[in-house]
């Protein structure tokens, strides 16, 4: 009986996944390209909400939509770009939905940074993921986690 319980516990641990749900808004907390710190700066005529969470004020985000495998990626001195993403295992690839919309030179840096294969690195915390390619690195934090954390802090009077 003792061995059965141990086997069930081991199977349960292996069946539990710490895989984050790659859906919704993910705040870019760190980003590097070719070894240098980079910061996305979306320039757009559209109204954009900036986040006011302590430590993340004004940070840009990636909006993943798993229902149709699309994402909105922030611009680097350009407007945002809309892509399809393909995630297989621990890799993800971004591809423009409509290449004709992004022919202007202003999109060149944004395309260079995002349109490549990334390794998806998950942490022990499912609200943090890292995207890493040969030239680019992003650390992302789930916006829902930040909201929950801030609500808990307010309710527990930690401010």
C-alpha positions as CSV (number, residue, x, y, z in Angstrom):
1,X,0.0,0.0,0.0
2,X,2.9,2.4,0.9
3,X,4.5,1.7,-2.5
4,X,1.2,2.4,-4.3
5,X,0.9,5.8,-2.6
6,X,4.5,6.7,-3.4
7,X,3.8,5.7,-7.1
8,X,0.6,7.9,-7.2
9,X,2.5,10.9,-5.7
10,X,5.3,10.5,-8.3
11,X,2.9,10.2,-11.2
12,X,1.0,13.2,-9.9
13,X,4.2,15.3,-9.8
14,X,5.2,14.3,-13.3
15,X,1.7,14.9,-14.7
16,X,1.5,18.4,-13.1
17,X,2.9,21.0,-15.5
18,X,4.2,24.3,-14.6
19,X,3.6,25.4,-18.2
20,X,2.3,29.0,-18.2
21,X,-0.8,29.7,-20.2
22,X,0.5,31.9,-23.0
23,X,-2.6,34.0,-23.4
24,X,-3.4,37.6,-22.7
25,X,-1.0,40.4,-21.9
26,X,2.6,39.8,-20.9
27,X,4.7,42.7,-19.7
28,X,8.2,42.9,-21.0
29,X,10.3,43.4,-17.9
30,X,13.7,42.9,-19.5
31,X,14.9,42.9,-23.1
32,X,18.3,42.6,-24.9
33,X,19.3,42.4,-28.5
34,X,22.8,41.6,-29.6
35,X,24.0,41.9,-26.0
36,X,22.6,45.4,-25.5
37,X,19.6,46.5,-23.4
38,X,16.7,47.5,-25.6
39,X,13.4,49.0,-24.7
40,X,10.4,48.8,-27.0
41,X,8.8,52.2,-27.8
42,X,5.6,51.9,-29.8
43,X,4.8,55.0,-31.8
44,X,1.2,55.0,-32.8
45,X,-1.9,57.1,-33.4
46,X,-3.9,54.6,-31.3
47,X,-4.5,55.2,-27.6
48,X,-2.4,52.8,-25.6
49,X,-2.8,52.0,-21.9
50,X,0.5,52.2,-19.9
51,X,0.8,50.1,-16.8
52,X,1.2,51.8,-13.4
53,X,2.3,48.8,-11.3
54,X,5.3,49.6,-9.1
55,X,8.5,48.7,-11.1
56,X,6.6,48.3,-14.4
57,X,5.4,51.9,-15.1
58,X,5.2,52.5,-18.8
59,X,6.4,49.1,-19.8
60,X,5.4,47.6,-23.2
61,X,3.6,44.3,-23.5
62,X,3.0,41.4,-25.8
63,X,-0.6,40.4,-26.3
64,X,-1.0,36.7,-27.1
65,X,-4.3,35.3,-28.3
66,X,-4.2,31.5,-28.3
67,X,-7.7,31.1,-29.8
68,X,-6.3,32.2,-33.2
69,X,-2.5,32.0,-32.5
70,X,-2.0,35.7,-33.1
71,X,0.0,38.3,-31.1
72,X,0.4,42.0,-31.0
73,X,4.1,42.9,-30.5
74,X,5.3,46.3,-29.5
75,X,7.3,48.5,-31.9
76,X,10.8,49.8,-31.6
77,X,10.2,53.4,-32.7
78,X,7.4,52.1,-34.9
79,X,3.8,51.1,-34.6
80,X,3.1,47.6,-33.1
81,X,3.1,44.6,-35.5
82,X,0.5,41.9,-35.6
83,X,1.8,38.3,-36.1
84,X,0.9,34.7,-36.1
85,X,2.8,32.6,-33.6
86,X,3.6,28.9,-33.8
87,X,4.5,27.3,-30.6
88,X,5.8,23.7,-30.7
89,X,7.2,22.3,-27.5
90,X,9.6,24.8,-26.0
91,X,10.0,26.9,-29.2
92,X,8.0,29.7,-30.6
93,X,8.2,31.5,-34.0
94,X,6.5,34.8,-35.0
95,X,5.4,35.5,-38.6
96,X,3.8,38.7,-39.9
97,X,0.1,38.3,-40.7
98,X,0.2,40.8,-43.6
99,X,3.7,41.6,-44.8
100,X,2.4,44.5,-47.0
101,X,1.5,46.5,-43.8
102,X,5.1,46.5,-42.6
103,X,7.1,47.5,-45.7
104,X,8.2,50.9,-44.3
105,X,11.8,51.2,-43.0
106,X,10.4,52.1,-39.6
107,X,9.5,48.5,-39.0
108,X,12.9,47.0,-39.9
109,X,14.3,47.0,-36.4
110,X,11.0,45.6,-34.9
111,X,11.0,42.8,-37.5
112,X,14.7,42.0,-37.0
113,X,14.1,41.7,-33.2
114,X,10.9,39.6,-33.3
115,X,10.7,37.6,-36.5
116,X,12.9,34.7,-35.5
117,X,12.8,31.4,-33.6
118,X,12.8,31.7,-29.8
119,X,13.3,29.2,-27.1
120,X,10.6,29.5,-24.5
121,X,12.1,29.1,-21.0
122,X,9.7,28.6,-18.2
123,X,10.6,29.2,-14.6
124,X,9.3,27.5,-11.5
125,X,6.9,30.4,-11.4
126,X,4.2,30.0,-14.2
127,X,3.8,33.8,-14.4
128,X,7.3,34.4,-15.8
129,X,8.6,33.2,-19.1
130,X,11.7,34.0,-21.1
131,X,12.1,34.1,-24.9
132,X,15.6,33.6,-26.1
133,X,17.1,33.5,-29.6
134,X,20.6,33.7,-30.9
135,X,20.4,37.5,-30.8
136,X,17.5,38.5,-28.6
137,X,16.2,37.9,-25.1
138,X,12.9,38.9,-23.4
139,X,11.7,38.3,-19.9
140,X,7.9,38.5,-19.7
141,X,5.6,38.7,-16.7
142,X,1.9,37.8,-16.9
143,X,-0.2,41.0,-16.4
144,X,-2.9,39.0,-14.5
145,X,-0.3,38.0,-11.9
146,X,0.7,41.6,-11.4
147,X,-2.9,42.6,-11.0
148,X,-3.5,39.8,-8.5
149,X,-0.3,40.7,-6.6
150,X,-1.3,44.4,-6.4
151,X,-4.8,43.6,-5.2
152,X,-3.5,41.3,-2.5
153,X,-1.0,44.0,-1.4
154,X,-3.8,46.6,-1.2
155,X,-6.0,44.2,0.7
156,X,-3.2,43.4,3.1
157,X,-2.2,47.1,3.5
158,X,1.3,46.5,2.2
159,X,1.5,49.9,0.6
